[in-house]
């Protein structure tokens, strides 16, 4: 079974324009065309496009994805390069997750701050709590 570019775009929640861009950038050398030049996507092509989407989501540049695709076409001789590339991607995603965790902590803190202010009907409760204590200021 084969799929049209619009069917693949819908399946992957991409635009046809994006798929054409990927093709222009050399990210889809595996997609065959029929006698009229229309792309005919197989299920394996869709699976490979999911990997491309995954790599893009990690922030990997197109040129590096293109290199990965070239390695895949070279076969077993590039297994180590591909493994190393995914190890690097894993480290990048872990760093992104840590940054998002820290961002979430700030967001949760601010939500708590505003929830308390809403319950008190004023933000002044926080300002009072943050104001320097005059007794401590005199002794320091």
Phi, psi and omega in degrees: 000140177237160182235151175278168180298323180290324177294319179293317179303315180294316180300322185261003183056046176240170174265157174300321179303316180298316179296321177294322176297314177304317180297313180300325181277002177082021182269357182228050180292344183279344183281126180274160177237150178276186185297337178266001178090004179283133178294138177236107183271132174263169178302321179296328177294319179296318177299319180292322177295328175296323177294318177300315177301317179300312181297320177298319181296336177277356181091011181292131179293152180305318183297325178286325176295319178300320178295319177301316180297320177297318178299318180301320182288340178281344176087207188299337182297342183249016181302318181295318179298318181293319177298314180298321179297316179290329175295319178294318179298320179299315179297320178297316181293321177298320177295319177297319180295320179295317178297318177295325178297316179295321177298318179297322177300317179296315180299314180297321178298315180292325176297316179297316178305309182289326177298316178296319179295320178297314181297324180277345182080008180200155176271350183299335179300326180283322181294322178294318181293333182269346181293144180294143178281122183301327180294320179289326182293323181289328183274348182270000000 
